[in-house]
Each structure stands twice: as C-alpha cells, then as structure tokens.
Amino acid sequence: MNYPFTASIVKEGKWFVSRAVELGVVSQGKTIQEAQDNLLEAVELFLEDVPKSQRPSGQPLLTVLEAQL
C-alpha cells in the first residue's frame, strides 16, 4: 500500500533536515538526496508501528507566513 506524504527539506548548517509534515517524522542527510532517502526509510519504519486507523488522512494546508522583525 502506498502512503503519500509531504516532505519539507531545509539546510541547517552542514546538514539537510527533512520532515514529513503530516507525521512529524524528521531525518537528515549530507545531501538533499540522502535527506530524502533517510526520511523515506524513517517514515516507512514509523508507519509499521501506527495502525491504519490512526494515520493522518487528507492533504495538509501549506502556506508561507512572514514574521516582522
């Protein structure tokens, strides 16, 4: 079964940090590809332990906000 999810990747120092938005799963890598691969593995391991009935469904609302400094 496929489980689509939204990934966010940002560079933090020397690492690319990847997050599965709907699940709260986080990973990292030295390259974008490594961060994606590591996140996919982490999500697959996470979903093995979460019953289907408790998995988030639907698409998240993504938007950009701007804070005044």
SEKOLNU-469898 format. One line per field, with one value per residue: y, x, z of N, C-alpha, C, CB in turn; residue in three letters. Coordinates in nm, 4 decimals, padded with zeros to 6 digits, always signed. Each point is the difference from the previous one (the first is absolute). Glycine has a CB too. Layout:
BEGIN
n_c2	Y,...
n_c1	X,...
n_c3	Z,...
ca_c2	Y,...
ca_c1	X,...
ca_c3	Z,...
c_c2	Y,...
c_c1	X,...
c_c3	Z,...
cb_c2	Y,...
cb_c1	X,...
cb_c3	Z,...
rest	Ala,...
END
This chain:
BEGIN
n_c2	-00.1187,+00.2194,+00.1236,+00.2525,+00.1007,+00.2917,-00.0876,+00.2865,-00.0503,+00.2457,-00.0248,-00.0769,+00.1367,-00.1310,-00.0475,+00.0260,+00.0429,-00.2307,+00.1290,-00.2794,+00.3336,-00.2511,-00.0639,+00.2741,-00.1557,+00.2151,-00.1593,+00.1805,-00.0662,+00.1295,+00.0608,+00.1489,-00.3064,-00.0199,+00.1374,-00.2150,-00.2429,+00.0928,+00.0453,-00.2908,-00.1270,+00.1692,-00.0910,-00.3074,+00.0195,+00.1550,-00.2239,-00.2439,+00.1570,+00.0860,-00.2521,+00.0633,+00.1542,+00.2052,+00.0947,+00.3224,-00.0877,+00.2398,+00.0973,+00.0957,+00.2385,+00.0032,+00.3080,+00.1057,+00.0943,+00.2533,-00.0468,+00.3258,-00.0794
n_c1	+00.0845,+00.1514,+00.0240,-00.0262,+00.1996,+00.0009,+00.3264,+00.0075,+00.2992,+00.0726,+00.3007,-00.0104,+00.3215,+00.0824,-00.3422,-00.1522,-00.1753,-00.1628,-00.2513,-00.1501,-00.1424,-00.1321,+00.2280,+00.0963,+00.2212,+00.2482,+00.1712,+00.2310,+00.0946,+00.2759,-00.2597,-00.2719,+00.0686,+00.0348,-00.2820,-00.1517,+00.1252,-00.0815,-00.3067,-00.0343,+00.1064,-00.1964,-00.2617,+00.0635,+00.0262,-00.2755,-00.1658,+00.1097,-00.1779,-00.2864,-00.2390,+00.0003,-00.1272,+00.2675,+00.0314,-00.0518,-00.2590,+00.0960,+00.2173,+00.1407,-00.1893,+00.3176,-00.0453,+00.2815,-00.0814,+00.1634,+00.0820,-00.0415,+00.3197
n_c3	+00.0000,-00.2025,+00.2990,-00.2680,+00.2407,-00.1078,-00.0298,+00.1632,-00.1643,+00.2321,-00.1120,+00.3357,-00.1001,-00.2189,-00.0303,-00.2753,+00.3033,-00.1968,+00.1724,-00.1032,-00.0238,+00.1223,+00.2263,+00.1576,-00.2309,+00.0879,-00.2315,-00.0014,-00.2777,+00.0303,-00.2024,+00.0272,-00.0040,+00.3099,+00.0560,-00.1791,+00.1438,+00.2877,-00.0711,-00.1116,+00.2655,+00.1806,-00.1557,+00.0288,+00.3131,+00.0297,-00.1398,+00.1943,+00.2248,-00.1678,+00.0599,-00.3175,+00.2488,+00.0165,-00.3354,+00.0633,-00.1781,-00.1765,-00.1817,+00.2844,-00.0743,-00.1581,+00.1230,-00.0606,+00.3208,-00.0985,+00.3356,-00.0540,+00.0568
ca_c2	+00.1187,+00.1261,+00.1047,+00.1264,+00.0981,+00.1223,+00.0134,+00.1320,-00.0144,+00.1277,-00.0136,+00.0504,-00.0207,-00.0897,-00.1083,+00.0227,-00.0595,-00.0332,-00.0227,-00.0450,+00.0998,-00.0584,-00.1016,+00.0484,-00.0785,+00.0846,-00.0663,+00.0928,-00.0562,+00.0956,+00.0514,-00.0037,-00.1374,-00.0805,+00.0405,-00.0611,-00.1453,-00.0272,+00.0293,-00.1072,-00.1169,+00.0297,-00.0022,-00.1396,-00.0626,+00.0605,-00.0493,-00.1404,-00.0039,+00.0790,-00.0627,+00.0762,+00.0861,+00.1159,+00.0775,+00.1204,-00.0111,+00.1306,+00.0806,+00.1135,+00.1346,+00.0593,+00.1413,+00.0713,+00.1153,+00.0870,+00.0671,+00.1292,+00.0047
ca_c1	-00.0845,+00.0735,-00.0448,+00.0638,+00.0163,+00.0688,+00.1323,+00.0618,+00.1447,+00.0697,+00.1408,+00.0331,+00.1440,+00.0545,-00.0958,-00.1335,-00.0955,-00.1241,-00.1136,-00.1276,-00.0888,-00.1194,+00.0322,+00.0935,+00.1230,+00.1112,+00.1268,+00.0978,+00.1017,+00.1010,-00.0483,-00.1455,-00.0399,+00.0181,-00.1056,-00.1238,+00.0082,-00.0075,-00.1369,-00.0869,+00.0232,-00.0557,-00.1458,-00.0414,+00.0123,-00.1039,-00.1323,-00.0125,-00.0479,-00.1226,-00.1156,-00.0552,-00.1091,+00.0552,+00.0849,-00.0651,-00.0514,-00.0223,+00.1176,+00.0161,-00.0053,+00.1332,+00.0022,+00.1200,-00.0288,+00.1159,+00.0039,+00.0702,+00.1082
ca_c3	+00.0000,-00.0046,+00.0912,-00.0395,+00.1069,-00.0389,+00.0602,+00.0041,+00.0181,+00.0177,+00.0347,+00.1334,+00.0128,-00.1014,-00.0225,-00.0525,+00.0934,-00.0707,+00.0906,-00.0551,+00.0586,+00.0611,+00.0997,+00.1007,-00.0064,-00.0425,-00.0273,-00.0555,-00.0877,-00.0453,-00.1278,-00.0080,-00.0311,+00.1215,+00.0934,-00.0494,+00.0200,+00.1435,+00.0445,-00.0485,+00.0863,+00.1323,-00.0109,-00.0145,+00.1323,+00.0840,-00.0390,+00.0404,+00.1380,+00.0161,-00.0653,-00.1122,+00.0469,+00.0706,-00.0899,-00.0524,-00.1367,-00.0603,-00.0306,+00.0910,-00.0559,+00.0069,-00.0309,+00.0442,+00.0847,+00.0139,+00.1297,+00.0007,+00.0985
c_c2	+00.1244,+00.0997,+00.1299,+00.0946,+00.1178,+00.0093,+00.1448,-00.0217,+00.1393,-00.0278,+00.0645,-00.0304,-00.0864,-00.1083,+00.0497,-00.0754,-00.0192,-00.0351,-00.0501,+00.0831,-00.0639,-00.0884,+00.0487,-00.0787,+00.0896,-00.0864,+00.1043,-00.0730,+00.1078,+00.0602,-00.0035,-00.1426,-00.0900,+00.0333,-00.0603,-00.1497,-00.0360,+00.0259,-00.1100,-00.1250,+00.0216,-00.0048,-00.1432,-00.0740,+00.0520,-00.0599,-00.1474,-00.0120,+00.0746,-00.0715,+00.0904,+00.0979,+00.1265,+00.0857,+00.1241,-00.0236,+00.1396,+00.0750,+00.1157,+00.1308,+00.0606,+00.1455,+00.0597,+00.1215,+00.0823,+00.0735,+00.1327,-00.0022,+00.1426
c_c1	+00.0885,-00.0606,+00.0710,+00.0101,+00.0798,+00.1323,+00.0473,+00.1485,+00.0614,+00.1452,+00.0226,+00.1471,+00.0496,-00.0986,-00.1258,-00.0958,-00.1318,-00.1077,-00.1197,-00.1073,-00.1163,+00.0320,+00.0904,+00.1298,+00.1090,+00.1228,+00.0953,+00.0949,+00.0973,-00.0352,-00.1524,-00.0478,+00.0117,-00.1073,-00.1335,-00.0006,-00.0154,-00.1399,-00.0952,+00.0156,-00.0622,-00.1522,-00.0504,+00.0073,-00.1086,-00.1364,-00.0202,-00.0626,-00.1306,-00.1152,-00.0577,-00.1073,+00.0511,+00.0913,-00.0750,-00.0491,-00.0276,+00.1297,+00.0111,-00.0168,+00.1382,-00.0082,+00.1305,-00.0454,+00.1266,-00.0097,+00.0747,+00.1026,+00.0377
c_c3	+00.0000,+00.0974,-00.0408,+00.1195,-00.0539,+00.0735,-00.0108,+00.0262,+00.0084,+00.0369,+00.1363,+00.0243,-00.1150,-00.0415,-00.0703,+00.0920,-00.0731,+00.1016,-00.0794,+00.0695,+00.0755,+00.1202,+00.1121,+00.0047,-00.0583,-00.0244,-00.0569,-00.0927,-00.0415,-00.1353,+00.0026,-00.0247,+00.1219,+00.1031,-00.0416,+00.0268,+00.1476,+00.0546,-00.0436,+00.0861,+00.1382,-00.0018,-00.0124,+00.1327,+00.0948,-00.0307,+00.0333,+00.1385,+00.0236,-00.0705,-00.1083,+00.0454,+00.0696,-00.0876,-00.0476,-00.1422,-00.0529,-00.0190,+00.0988,-00.0757,+00.0193,-00.0420,+00.0489,+00.0799,+00.0129,+00.1333,-00.0146,+00.1095,+00.0294
cb_c2	-00.1242,-00.0418,-00.1678,-00.0271,-00.1805,+00.1146,-00.2403,+00.1142,-00.2222,+00.1153,+00.0001,-00.0342,+00.0211,+00.0443,-00.1152,+00.0282,+00.1084,-00.0826,+00.1800,-00.2398,+00.1560,+00.0080,-00.1642,+00.0752,-00.2204,+00.1958,-00.2252,+00.1430,-00.1728,-00.1274,-00.0796,+00.2363,+00.0344,-00.0103,+00.2141,+00.1763,-00.0182,+00.0594,+00.2456,+00.0924,-00.0495,+00.1422,+00.2267,+00.0034,-00.0252,+00.2120,+00.1687,-00.0565,-00.0187,+00.2163,-00.1241,-00.1924,-00.2042,-00.1318,-00.2099,+00.1437,-00.2275,+00.0067,-00.0629,-00.1352,+00.0274,-00.2227,+00.0124,-00.0792,-00.1260,+00.0269,-00.2230,+00.1211,-00.2200
cb_c1	-00.1844,+00.0609,-00.0408,-00.0891,-00.0094,-00.2193,+00.0539,-00.2144,+00.0030,-00.2145,+00.0692,-00.2386,-00.0150,+00.2251,+00.0885,+00.0826,+00.1130,+00.1295,+00.0829,+00.0844,+00.0630,-00.1077,-00.0264,-00.1943,-00.1282,-00.0926,-00.1135,-00.0169,-00.1609,+00.1711,+00.2092,-00.0028,+00.0732,+00.2475,+00.1226,-00.0167,+00.1493,+00.2416,+00.0479,+00.0158,+00.2140,+00.1994,+00.0036,+00.0796,+00.2489,+00.1327,-00.0010,+00.1998,+00.2345,+00.1335,-00.0506,+00.0497,-00.1410,-00.0149,+00.1203,+00.1457,-00.1011,-00.2243,-00.0172,+00.1545,-00.2510,+00.1087,-00.2507,+00.1362,-00.1795,+00.0191,-00.0069,-00.2005,+00.0844
cb_c3	+00.1225,-00.2399,+00.1920,-00.2342,+00.1781,-00.0448,-00.0570,+00.0841,-00.1253,+00.0725,-00.2450,+00.0873,+00.2509,+00.0924,+00.2026,-00.2428,+00.2007,-00.2013,+00.1565,-00.0484,-00.1838,-00.2229,-00.1787,+00.1294,-00.0278,+00.1301,-00.0417,+00.2041,-00.0815,+00.1276,-00.1233,-00.0864,-00.2357,-00.0430,+00.0487,-00.1771,-00.2013,+00.0207,-00.0115,-00.2332,-00.1244,+00.0502,-00.1081,-00.2365,-00.0350,+00.0105,-00.1812,-00.1400,+00.0657,+00.0135,+00.2117,-00.1499,+00.0256,+00.2091,-00.0729,+00.1458,+00.0474,+00.1033,-00.2437,+00.1449,+00.0487,-00.0471,+00.0137,-00.2018,+00.1270,-00.2520,+00.1224,-00.0902,-00.0783
rest	Met,Asn,Tyr,Pro,Phe,Thr,Ala,Ser,Ile,Val,Lys,Glu,Gly,Lys,Trp,Phe,Val,Ser,Arg,Ala,Val,Glu,Leu,Gly,Val,Val,Ser,Gln,Gly,Lys,Thr,Ile,Gln,Glu,Ala,Gln,Asp,Asn,Leu,Leu,Glu,Ala,Val,Glu,Leu,Phe,Leu,Glu,Asp,Val,Pro,Lys,Ser,Gln,Arg,Pro,Ser,Gly,Gln,Pro,Leu,Leu,Thr,Val,Leu,Glu,Ala,Gln,Leu
END
